[in-house]
Amino acid sequence: MVVVTIELGINRCFLLEGKGGYVLIDTAYSRYHEAFKKKIQKHGIAEKDIIGIVLTHHHDDHAGFVAELLEASGAMLLVHEKALPHLAKGASGEDDPSYYISKRALRYFKLMERLHSFTFPPVIPRQGDLILSGEEPLRMPPELGIDGTLLYSPGHSSDHITLFMDDGTLYCGDAFMNAGWSNFLGKKYYPVYAWNRAILSDTWRAFVAAGARKIMPAHGDSFDASVVAQLLA
């Protein structure tokens, strides 16, 4: 399977070649939409070639230009139902206070709150979109041609999902981070903050039990899934 990685600021977006088009894992901040179009064009891909968008969670650095892309492409949106209230508002947020991995991360995000709005164009699901509910895994729709399963993976956020491919590759959104900036702010492989740290650990255990082999985070480099068991030890 062809996988195209698009780097947009602090984000990595993944385009997976499916049946008659590509499935995109997340977008980035809304200001990167034009850059996204230019970068995919270099790979011979147009927005109309995107047939599905897996939105791992509602935060603005992932949902930033989803609304515009859905309109341009007509793609199917795949997202958890717990994301919908936040997407309708077009704003990042959680139901409970988040746990920051370090005092440094806490200070950074408190500063960011003064400089950044954490908003994005609202996203309203349409007929034909796939809305996950509850905690049950769900196979990718066969019409998209992607051999994988969507997993409810809360911890970083309450609505978080991941795409677990049949070959063991895990497109994990922010369940893990492995970027220079995130490692500086917090701890290697850990997201810089979590909606619920204990639930995040349970999600990691589920990844190990499912047989994950390779972790593909939205922020930073991929890594071998054997690291996860070490983090849990």
N, C-alpha and C positions, 0 to 999 in steps of 0.2 A: 504494500500500500504506500502511495506517495504521501508524505507529510511535509508541508511547507511551513516553516517557522517565520513569523513576522515579528520583528522587534519594534516596539513603539514606546519610547521613553523607558519607564521602569518595567514595562510589561512584555511578555512573550505570548503571542496569540498563535494558535496552531490550526492550520487548514488540513483536514484529512480528506483525501480523495475518496469519494463514495460512488454511488450509482448515478451517473449523469451530472455530477457536480461535486461540490466540496462542502464538508461540514466544518464550521468554525467553532473553536473553543474560545469563548469570551471575546470581548473587544478591549478597549483601553479608554483613557480619558476622552471626553467628547472632542477635545481640540485636536486629536490625532486622526480624525476621520479622513481628511484629505490625504494625509501621509499614508494611511492604510491603503487608500485607492491606488496611489502611485506605486506603492511597494508590491501589491498583488499584481498590478499590470506588468511589472518586470518579470513575473512568473507566468505570464500569459493568462492570468485569471482576471475576470471582471466581477463586479458585485452580483450581476445576474447569474453567475455560475455558482453562487453560494446557495445551497438547498436546505441547510439546517444550521442553527446557531444554538450550541449548548452554552447556556449561561450558568456558570457554576455558583454564582451568588450575586446579590443585588448591589454590591458596593460600586461606587462611581468609577473606579479605575477598571472595572470589568464590564459594567453596563453602559459606559459612556456614550457610545454612538450606536447602541443596539436599535433604538427606535428608527433612526435614519436608515440603517442597513436593512432592517426588515421591510421598510417601505420600498427601498431601491431593489431589493432582491426577491421579495415574496417568499423568503425562506421560512421554514418551520422553526418556531422557537421552542426549545426544550428547557424547562425551568421548574423549580419546586414551588408548590402553592404558597409556601411561607414567604417567598420573595414578592408575591404579588402586591401586598399593601405598600411596600417600599418602592416598587417599580412604578406604581400608580402615582405616588408622590414625586418620583424623580429625585430621591434623596437617600443617601446612605444613612443607616441608623440601626440600632438594635433594641430589642425589648428590655434588655437588662444591661447594666454597665459592663463594659468589656474589661478583661484582664490584660494589662500590658506586660510584655515579657521582661521589661527592665524599666528603671527610672529614666534612663536615657530615652527610651521609646515613648514613655509617657510625656516627657518634656517636649519631645519633637512634635507629637501629635497635638498637644495643647497649643503649640506655636502655629501649627498648620491650620488649626481651627480659626485663627485670626486672619490667615492669608488665603484660605481655600474654602470654597462653599460646599464641597462634597455633594454637589447636585449634578443632575443630568436630565436630558429630555425624557419625560415620562414614557414608560413602556406599557402598553395595554395589549394583553393577549387577544388573539383573533381566532376565529373558527379554523380548526386544522392544526393549531399549536398543541404541543404535548405538555401537559401540566402534571408533574409528579405529585402524588399525595402520600402522606404517611411515611413509613420507613421501608417499604418493600422495594427491592431492586426491580428495575424495569429494563428489558432488552431494548436496544435501539430499534426504531421502526425499520422493517425490512426494506421499505422503499428508499431509504437513505443509503443503503449498501455499506454500513459500518458494522463490523463484527465486534460488538461490545455491549456492555450493560451500564446503565446509569445507577449509581449508588447514592443513597441519601447519606451524607458525610458531614454532619454538624460538628461544630466546635469552634472553628474560626468565625462562623456566623450560624445563625439558627436555620437558615435556608440552604445551606451549602450542599451541592451535589458534585460528584466526580464521574468521569467516564473511564470505566475499567475495560480495557480491550481484552479480547480472548487470548492474546499472546502474552498477557501479564503487564502490559504497559498501562500506567495509571496517569491520566491527565487530571491533576489533582487541584487545579485552581490555587487557592491559598491554604489548603490543608497543610502544606509545607511551603517554606521559602528557602531559597539558596542563592541569594544575590549578595553582592558586596555590601550594599546599603542596609539590607535587612540583618545580615550577620553583624554589622557594626552596631546597629541599634539594639540588637537583642542577642540571640543565640543561634548558632548555625543549625539550619534545617527547620527551626521553629518559625511559625508566623509571628510577626511582631506584636500582635495582640490576638486575643481569642474571646469570643462571646462566652464560652464556657470551657475552661482548661481541662476539667475532668472528662467532659464529653469528647473533647478533642483526642485525649488519650484513648478513649474507647474506640473512636473512629480509626485511629492508627492501628489498634489491635485487630480491627475488622479487616483492614488492608492486608495485614500479615496473614490472617486466617484465609483470606480469599486467594492468596498466592501471588500477590503483586511482585513483579520482578524489576520494573524500571519506573522511577518517579519523574514525572514531567511537570514541574511547577510553573505557575504563571509569572513568578518573579525569580529569576536566576537559573542556574544550570541544572540539568537533569542529574540524577544520581541513582545508584543501585539500591534496590529496596531492602537489601540486607541491613542497611543502616537503620531502618525503622526498628527492628528488633533490638538493636543496640541502644537506641534512644529510650526504649521502654524498659530496658533492664534495670 
